[in-house]
Amino acid sequence: MKSIPSNLLAHYQLETTTLAHGLVITRQDATAVAFTSAQDDVFIGGVLYTASQGLEITDIETGAGFSVSNLELTTLDDGTVFTHTDIYSGRWRNSAFKIIRYNAANVTDGVDVLLTGTVGDVKVGDGKITAELRGLQQYLQQPLGSITSRTCRARLGDSRCTVNTVAYTYTGAVTGVVSTQIFDDSSRAEDDEWFSDGVLTFTSGECVGLQQKVKTFSATRFTLSLPMFPAVNVGDTYSVVAGCRKRLAEDCAGKFNNVLNFQGEPHLPGVDALSR
């Protein structure tokens, strides 16, 4: 059951209140920012909530059901917090957030945690940044269970697959750039398609920490599934995991020697065979 500090609860019951909202967002790389709707900056729990950016959050509605509580955060697009580079490269995606309410005139009254969740879409427009805030009920909307499939349903290296991806992780550096989606590493000597459908992570340069799936690999050339933002530059280093296209013979048997953990049904009779 939710507990509200007694002093703050007493303040709620007054005819005139000085309540303010605070929002803290923590990215997956541990970068954190915090805003307040009050006129002055405030320290709460060792975190500085700034007032200069402005904070506007749509009405918070909660219920007893499992519907997702979606809100929107609107703040100034001045490039000091939500930079376009970070937004377009996905660094704010799936960040954790917490919304609190407190007495702006007396912070020692305590805080009331209103909502926690993750950040969804972040949009830029009209001199402002709008971020979708999704409640934790979002996770209850995800499908559970498995259905039959010809290809493997496991992810390379997960608990069902069990392949040790460390043995299939390679490092290198960019030696030539064709576009933000295509680059070369002249030191690569692996077979064509060895890295196709693998995950590449940049370990230096402007894209450091960002991941992208490899669409195709041929000779020394990587083609990513989507263009990178910001740009890839010569000298940028990366690590890449060998790709798995989830096929029984070509991948699980021929590439990873892991047939016993294959999570698909390639030989299951189809509708035509069953109705023949």
MARSERO-532160 format. One record per residue (C-alpha): residue number from 1; x, y, z. Coordinates in pm, 1 decimal. Each point is the difference from the previous one (the first is absolute). Layout:
<margus>
n->NUM, xx->X, yy->Y, zz->Z
...
</margus>
This chain:
<margus>
n->1, xx->0.0, yy->0.0, zz->0.0
n->2, xx->125.5, yy->346.3, zz->-88.4
n->3, xx->140.0, yy->205.2, zz->288.8
n->4, xx->7.4, yy->381.3, zz->-3.9
n->5, xx->218.2, yy->185.9, zz->254.6
n->6, xx->-221.0, yy->133.7, zz->279.5
n->7, xx->113.8, yy->362.3, zz->-37.0
n->8, xx->-64.6, yy->-5.9, zz->-374.3
n->9, xx->-338.5, yy->-164.7, zz->54.0
n->10, xx->-90.9, yy->278.9, zz->241.7
n->11, xx->101.4, yy->254.6, zz->-263.0
n->12, xx->-226.8, yy->-173.8, zz->-254.7
n->13, xx->-294.7, yy->65.8, zz->228.7
n->14, xx->52.3, yy->376.8, zz->13.1
n->15, xx->-223.8, yy->229.0, zz->-203.6
n->16, xx->304.0, yy->166.9, zz->-156.2
n->17, xx->305.5, yy->-206.4, zz->-91.6
n->18, xx->344.0, yy->61.5, zz->-149.2
n->19, xx->39.0, yy->-332.5, zz->-176.0
n->20, xx->243.0, yy->-56.2, zz->-285.0
n->21, xx->89.9, yy->-293.1, zz->-222.3
n->22, xx->344.4, yy->-143.4, zz->-59.7
n->23, xx->118.6, yy->-235.1, zz->-272.0
n->24, xx->328.0, yy->-190.2, zz->-12.9
n->25, xx->105.6, yy->-198.7, zz->-308.6
n->26, xx->289.8, yy->-244.8, zz->7.7
n->27, xx->140.6, yy->-129.1, zz->-328.2
n->28, xx->139.9, yy->-349.7, zz->-41.6
n->29, xx->351.9, yy->147.0, zz->-2.0
n->30, xx->-73.8, yy->138.9, zz->352.5
n->31, xx->-31.4, yy->362.3, zz->-120.4
n->32, xx->-273.3, yy->164.0, zz->209.5
n->33, xx->-192.7, yy->327.5, zz->-34.6
n->34, xx->-270.0, yy->143.0, zz->225.9
n->35, xx->-256.9, yy->277.7, zz->-39.6
n->36, xx->-244.4, yy->178.0, zz->226.8
n->37, xx->-316.5, yy->195.9, zz->-68.8
n->38, xx->86.0, yy->240.8, zz->283.8
n->39, xx->166.0, yy->337.8, zz->-54.8
n->40, xx->324.6, yy->-92.7, zz->177.4
n->41, xx->248.6, yy->-285.7, zz->-25.5
n->42, xx->-18.1, yy->-250.9, zz->282.2
n->43, xx->207.4, yy->-287.9, zz->137.6
n->44, xx->-204.0, yy->-310.4, zz->80.2
n->45, xx->165.7, yy->-326.1, zz->95.6
n->46, xx->337.1, yy->129.4, zz->-118.6
n->47, xx->-137.1, yy->82.4, zz->-348.1
n->48, xx->-17.3, yy->356.5, zz->-133.9
n->49, xx->-337.8, yy->72.5, zz->-159.9
n->50, xx->40.2, yy->300.9, zz->-229.0
n->51, xx->-268.7, yy->256.0, zz->-71.5
n->52, xx->166.1, yy->173.9, zz->-296.2
n->53, xx->-116.4, yy->-256.0, zz->-258.6
n->54, xx->-362.4, yy->25.1, zz->98.8
n->55, xx->-214.1, yy->-305.7, zz->64.6
n->56, xx->-345.1, yy->-79.6, zz->-129.5
n->57, xx->-149.1, yy->-344.2, zz->50.5
n->58, xx->-343.4, yy->-105.3, zz->-120.7
n->59, xx->-256.4, yy->-105.9, zz->261.1
n->60, xx->91.8, yy->-313.4, zz->190.9
n->61, xx->-277.2, yy->-258.4, zz->5.2
n->62, xx->33.1, yy->-333.8, zz->176.4
n->63, xx->-243.7, yy->-285.0, zz->41.8
n->64, xx->-33.2, yy->-347.5, zz->141.9
n->65, xx->16.9, yy->-168.0, zz->-341.2
n->66, xx->293.3, yy->-88.3, zz->-223.6
n->67, xx->-39.3, yy->281.2, zz->-253.8
n->68, xx->324.3, yy->187.2, zz->-69.4
n->69, xx->37.9, yy->342.9, zz->162.1
n->70, xx->144.6, yy->210.3, zz->-281.9
n->71, xx->106.3, yy->360.8, zz->63.8
n->72, xx->193.6, yy->261.7, zz->-192.2
n->73, xx->290.3, yy->214.4, zz->115.5
n->74, xx->48.4, yy->331.6, zz->-178.1
n->75, xx->316.2, yy->206.9, zz->46.4
n->76, xx->196.0, yy->266.2, zz->-187.6
n->77, xx->205.8, yy->-99.1, zz->-303.9
n->78, xx->310.2, yy->200.1, zz->88.4
n->79, xx->249.5, yy->-282.3, zz->-54.7
n->80, xx->127.1, yy->-2.6, zz->357.3
n->81, xx->-166.0, yy->-323.6, zz->116.9
n->82, xx->-174.1, yy->-178.5, zz->-285.5
n->83, xx->247.6, yy->48.5, zz->-283.9
n->84, xx->-110.4, yy->-99.2, zz->-348.6
n->85, xx->295.8, yy->-235.9, zz->-29.9
n->86, xx->-102.3, yy->-192.3, zz->311.1
n->87, xx->-366.1, yy->-9.3, zz->-104.0
n->88, xx->55.0, yy->-122.6, zz->-354.8
n->89, xx->261.2, yy->-254.8, zz->107.1
n->90, xx->-242.2, yy->-151.1, zz->252.7
n->91, xx->193.1, yy->75.7, zz->317.2
n->92, xx->-318.8, yy->102.2, zz->182.8
n->93, xx->-195.5, yy->-307.7, zz->-109.2
n->94, xx->-116.1, yy->-221.4, zz->289.3
n->95, xx->137.2, yy->238.7, zz->261.8
n->96, xx->-151.9, yy->-37.9, zz->347.9
n->97, xx->-204.3, yy->285.8, zz->145.1
n->98, xx->-159.2, yy->91.3, zz->332.7
n->99, xx->-259.4, yy->271.2, zz->62.9
n->100, xx->-31.7, yy->141.5, zz->349.3
n->101, xx->-207.5, yy->267.4, zz->173.1
n->102, xx->130.8, yy->211.2, zz->286.1
n->103, xx->-60.8, yy->317.5, zz->196.4
n->104, xx->203.2, yy->269.7, zz->-174.2
n->105, xx->-14.3, yy->220.3, zz->309.2
n->106, xx->135.7, yy->-272.5, zz->228.8
n->107, xx->181.9, yy->-289.8, zz->-166.6
n->108, xx->54.3, yy->-169.5, zz->336.5
n->109, xx->-369.5, yy->-96.5, zz->-1.0
n->110, xx->106.3, yy->-293.7, zz->-216.7
n->111, xx->-89.3, yy->-117.8, zz->-348.4
n->112, xx->-289.5, yy->-192.2, zz->-148.8
n->113, xx->103.8, yy->-233.0, zz->-285.5
n->114, xx->-280.0, yy->23.7, zz->-257.1
n->115, xx->122.3, yy->-216.1, zz->-285.8
n->116, xx->301.3, yy->-193.4, zz->-127.3
n->117, xx->65.7, yy->-152.7, zz->-339.2
n->118, xx->201.0, yy->35.8, zz->-318.1
n->119, xx->38.4, yy->261.6, zz->-273.9
n->120, xx->-152.5, yy->-85.4, zz->-337.6
n->121, xx->7.4, yy->220.3, zz->-309.6
n->122, xx->183.1, yy->333.9, zz->19.8
n->123, xx->-99.9, yy->260.1, zz->-259.0
n->124, xx->149.1, yy->332.3, zz->-106.2
n->125, xx->-212.0, yy->285.8, zz->-131.6
n->126, xx->-114.5, yy->360.5, zz->39.8
n->127, xx->286.1, yy->92.5, zz->232.5
n->128, xx->-84.3, yy->-269.7, zz->252.4
n->129, xx->76.1, yy->-361.1, zz->83.8
n->130, xx->-287.4, yy->-240.4, zz->67.5
n->131, xx->71.0, yy->-335.5, zz->165.1
n->132, xx->-250.5, yy->-279.7, zz->52.3
n->133, xx->3.0, yy->-136.3, zz->356.1
n->134, xx->-130.8, yy->-354.7, zz->30.8
n->135, xx->-106.3, yy->-153.1, zz->329.3
n->136, xx->127.6, yy->-337.6, zz->117.2
n->137, xx->-326.1, yy->-157.8, zz->-118.0
n->138, xx->154.1, yy->18.8, zz->-347.7
n->139, xx->191.6, yy->-319.4, zz->78.6
n->140, xx->-327.0, yy->-180.0, zz->73.4
n->141, xx->-111.3, yy->67.8, zz->-357.3
n->142, xx->284.7, yy->-206.6, zz->-146.9
n->143, xx->-92.2, yy->-341.2, zz->-144.6
n->144, xx->117.1, yy->-303.4, zz->196.7
n->145, xx->50.5, yy->-358.8, zz->-107.1
n->146, xx->123.7, yy->-154.0, zz->-323.8
n->147, xx->-150.7, yy->-120.8, zz->-324.1
n->148, xx->147.2, yy->-251.3, zz->-239.3
n->149, xx->238.6, yy->132.5, zz->-263.8
n->150, xx->243.4, yy->-135.5, zz->-255.6
n->151, xx->277.2, yy->225.4, zz->131.1
n->152, xx->142.9, yy->14.9, zz->352.5
n->153, xx->-188.3, yy->212.8, zz->253.9
n->154, xx->301.1, yy->46.4, zz->229.8
n->155, xx->236.7, yy->294.7, zz->-12.0
n->156, xx->364.5, yy->-85.3, zz->-58.1
n->157, xx->165.5, yy->-37.1, zz->341.0
n->158, xx->-315.4, yy->7.1, zz->215.0
n->159, xx->-94.3, yy->-263.3, zz->260.5
n->160, xx->-175.7, yy->-218.6, zz->-257.0
n->161, xx->273.4, yy->23.2, zz->-261.9
n->162, xx->294.2, yy->-30.5, zz->248.0
n->163, xx->264.6, yy->88.1, zz->-262.7
n->164, xx->291.1, yy->189.2, zz->158.0
n->165, xx->2.3, yy->316.7, zz->-211.6
n->166, xx->342.7, yy->102.3, zz->136.0
n->167, xx->153.4, yy->-260.0, zz->-231.0
n->168, xx->-184.9, yy->156.0, zz->-293.8
n->169, xx->68.8, yy->366.9, zz->77.2
n->170, xx->251.7, yy->185.0, zz->-216.8
n->171, xx->152.2, yy->346.9, zz->16.8
n->172, xx->125.8, yy->230.4, zz->-270.4
n->173, xx->23.3, yy->354.8, zz->-131.1
n->174, xx->-159.9, yy->183.9, zz->-289.7
n->175, xx->243.7, yy->47.1, zz->-290.0
n->176, xx->-238.5, yy->143.4, zz->-257.6
n->177, xx->-344.0, yy->162.1, zz->2.8
n->178, xx->-249.5, yy->-15.9, zz->-286.6
n->179, xx->-297.1, yy->148.7, zz->187.4
n->180, xx->-153.8, yy->13.2, zz->346.8
n->181, xx->-123.7, yy->-354.6, zz->-67.0
n->182, xx->294.4, yy->-160.5, zz->-184.7
n->183, xx->365.2, yy->-17.9, zz->103.7
n->184, xx->307.8, yy->-219.1, zz->-47.6
n->185, xx->256.0, yy->-165.1, zz->224.2
n->186, xx->287.5, yy->-119.6, zz->-217.0
n->187, xx->127.9, yy->-230.3, zz->276.7
n->188, xx->-304.1, yy->-228.0, zz->-15.6
n->189, xx->62.5, yy->-346.7, zz->-144.9
n->190, xx->-319.1, yy->-181.8, zz->99.5
n->191, xx->-228.0, yy->-168.9, zz->-252.4
n->192, xx->-274.0, yy->195.8, zz->-173.8
n->193, xx->-317.2, yy->28.5, zz->212.2
n->194, xx->191.4, yy->-103.9, zz->314.4
n->195, xx->-122.8, yy->312.2, zz->180.3
n->196, xx->-335.4, yy->35.0, zz->-177.9
n->197, xx->-280.0, yy->39.1, zz->258.4
n->198, xx->262.8, yy->49.8, zz->270.2
n->199, xx->11.2, yy->295.7, zz->239.5
n->200, xx->272.4, yy->263.9, zz->-38.1
n->201, xx->87.2, yy->239.2, zz->283.6
n->202, xx->219.2, yy->307.3, zz->-49.1
n->203, xx->264.9, yy->31.1, zz->271.6
n->204, xx->145.3, yy->340.0, zz->-96.8
n->205, xx->-79.7, yy->303.1, zz->-212.2
n->206, xx->-320.6, yy->200.6, zz->-17.7
n->207, xx->-210.6, yy->-319.2, zz->-0.1
n->208, xx->164.2, yy->-147.2, zz->312.3
n->209, xx->-239.5, yy->-224.3, zz->192.3
n->210, xx->-253.8, yy->-22.1, zz->-283.5
n->211, xx->-105.9, yy->-335.4, zz->-144.6
n->212, xx->-135.4, yy->-97.2, zz->-338.3
n->213, xx->-83.3, yy->-327.8, zz->-168.0
n->214, xx->215.5, yy->-101.0, zz->-296.8
n->215, xx->-212.6, yy->-41.2, zz->-312.4
n->216, xx->268.9, yy->-158.6, zz->-217.6
n->217, xx->373.5, yy->-66.4, zz->14.7
n->218, xx->207.2, yy->-67.8, zz->-310.9
n->219, xx->380.5, yy->-10.2, zz->-26.3
n->220, xx->96.3, yy->295.2, zz->220.4
n->221, xx->-323.2, yy->198.5, zz->-25.3
n->222, xx->-270.8, yy->40.6, zz->261.9
n->223, xx->-347.8, yy->118.4, zz->-96.5
n->224, xx->-208.1, yy->92.0, zz->305.0
n->225, xx->-375.4, yy->-45.3, zz->23.8
n->226, xx->-50.8, yy->374.2, zz->56.3
n->227, xx->221.2, yy->306.7, zz->-45.0
n->228, xx->191.7, yy->117.8, zz->304.3
n->229, xx->-51.1, yy->340.0, zz->155.7
n->230, xx->248.1, yy->161.9, zz->50.2
n->231, xx->231.2, yy->-99.1, zz->-285.2
n->232, xx->252.6, yy->-284.6, zz->-4.9
n->233, xx->360.5, yy->115.5, zz->-49.8
n->234, xx->325.2, yy->-167.2, zz->-99.6
n->235, xx->178.7, yy->-119.3, zz->314.0
n->236, xx->-316.3, yy->-71.6, zz->199.0
n->237, xx->33.6, yy->-331.5, zz->182.3
n->238, xx->-270.9, yy->-259.5, zz->46.1
n->239, xx->-82.7, yy->-346.5, zz->126.9
n->240, xx->-230.0, yy->-230.7, zz->-193.8
n->241, xx->-161.5, yy->-334.6, zz->77.3
n->242, xx->-27.5, yy->-261.4, zz->-273.5
n->243, xx->-346.2, yy->-6.1, zz->-151.0
n->244, xx->-259.6, yy->-271.1, zz->42.3
n->245, xx->-284.0, yy->-21.5, zz->-250.7
n->246, xx->-169.4, yy->-261.4, zz->219.6
n->247, xx->21.8, yy->-282.1, zz->-256.9
n->248, xx->54.9, yy->-358.7, zz->115.2
n->249, xx->256.8, yy->-129.6, zz->-249.9
n->250, xx->186.2, yy->315.7, zz->-102.8
n->251, xx->20.3, yy->173.3, zz->338.8
n->252, xx->-76.0, yy->-226.3, zz->294.8
n->253, xx->180.2, yy->-304.8, zz->-139.2
n->254, xx->255.3, yy->134.2, zz->-246.1
n->255, xx->101.7, yy->321.3, zz->172.9
n->256, xx->-55.4, yy->-37.5, zz->374.8
n->257, xx->-17.2, yy->-380.2, zz->50.5
n->258, xx->-305.8, yy->46.4, zz->220.0
n->259, xx->-271.7, yy->-219.8, zz->-151.8
n->260, xx->-120.3, yy->-138.9, zz->334.6
n->261, xx->-110.5, yy->349.8, zz->106.1
n->262, xx->-175.1, yy->92.4, zz->-325.3
n->263, xx->-335.8, yy->159.2, zz->89.2
n->264, xx->-190.5, yy->-53.7, zz->-324.5
n->265, xx->-200.2, yy->-265.6, zz->-185.3
n->266, xx->136.1, yy->-5.3, zz->-358.3
n->267, xx->-134.3, yy->-349.5, zz->-68.0
n->268, xx->-350.1, yy->51.2, zz->136.3
n->269, xx->-259.5, yy->-91.2, zz->-267.1
n->270, xx->-186.4, yy->299.9, zz->-136.9
n->271, xx->-371.0, yy->40.0, zz->-71.9
n->272, xx->36.8, yy->-149.8, zz->-349.6
n->273, xx->163.9, yy->-314.6, zz->137.5
n->274, xx->-259.6, yy->-39.0, zz->273.1
n->275, xx->-295.8, yy->43.2, zz->-236.6
n->276, xx->143.5, yy->-216.7, zz->-279.1
</margus>
